[in-house]
Amino acid sequence: MELEKRRFLWGVSLAWAPWLPLLIASILGLTNGLRGISEQKATGLGAIIGGLAEALTSFGLVAALVFEVSAIVLLVRTFSREHRLRSLFSAICICLSALMVCLLGFFLWFVLFRSPYAS
């Protein structure tokens, strides 16, 4: 029972973790600010921030994918007939994780194949 509870808590944490930075970034408009700095071909600190943002974006995409797949695996293993509410919440979190994986896939497809800057 304790192992199932830990899996549930880890699964929920991993399922919601990538959504928090996405929410904060959209509220603060951080992505637009960094894009503006890199488009102005700034030197010095502006160039460093642009390169750092690109590296963090790549790492963030990979981390979000790993988090969501891990969350799905952990949450699928926590379904039980005794805990219907926990199973319902697990199903909601699994759907949320699947949505994030689909959004990541669409983003990568767009950037790699449909973007006007793709070669």
N, C-alpha and C positions, 0 to 999 in steps of 0.2 A: 504494500500500500504506500509506503514512504517513497519507493522508487517511482511509482506512478505519479505521485504528487510532485516530485522534483522534475520529472519529465514534462509535466504540464506547465509548471512555472517557467522552466527554461524555454519551452516551446512558445509560450505567450510572450516572453521577453524578446526572443529572437524574431518573432513575427512582427512585433510593434517597433522594434529598434530602428529599422530603416525608414519608417514613416515619420519619425520625429525630426530628423534633419531635413527631410523634404518639406515638412510643414514650416519649420523655422526659416529655411532658405527662401521659401515662397513669400513668407510674411515680411521678411527683412529686405528682400530684393537683392540679396547678395550676389546672385548669379549675374544679374544685369550690371552691377557695379564692376565686377571683375571682367566681364566681357568688354565693357567700355574702356577700361584701362588697357587691355591687351589690343583693342582695335586702334587705339591712338598711337600705337608703336612707341609707348613710353620707355624710357631707359631708366636705369637705376632700380629703385624700389618697385616701380610699376611693372617692369619686365620680370622681376623676381616673383611678384605676386601672381602674374599671369602664368608663369611656368609652374608655380606651386599649385595653383588652382587646377591646372591640367593634370598634374600627377595625382592630386587628391581625388579628382573626378574619376580617374581610372581605377584607383584603389577602392573608392566608394562603390563603384558599380560591381566590382568583383566581390567586395564584402557584403553588399546587399544581396547578391545572388546566393552566396554561401549561407548567409543568415536565413533567408527565406526557405531554401531547400532543407536546411537543418530543422527549421521550425515545423515544416510540413511533416518530416519524418518523426519528430518527437511527438507532435500532436496527434498523429494517426495512431501512435502506440498508446495513447491515453484514453481512448474510447472505452467506456464500460457501461453496462446496463444499470449498475447501482448509482452512478453519478450522472444523471441525465442533464443537469444544468452545466456541469463541467464539459460534458460531451457536446452540448449545444454551443458553448463558448469556443471549444476546440474547433468545431466545424466552421464557425464564423471566422476564426483566426486563420484556418486553412484557406478559406476563400479569399481572405485579405492577402495572404502570402502568394496565392496563385495569381491574384491581380497584379501584385508587384512584379512577379516573374514575367507576366505578359507585358507589362509596361516597360520593363528592362529590355525584353526581346524586341518590342516595337521600336524603342529608342535606338538600339544598336542597328536594327535593320534600316531605319531612316538615316542614321548617320553614315553608315557604310555604303548604302546602295542608292538612296533616294535624295540625299542632300545635294544641293547644287555644287558643293565644294568637293564631293567625292570624285575620285579620279576614274 
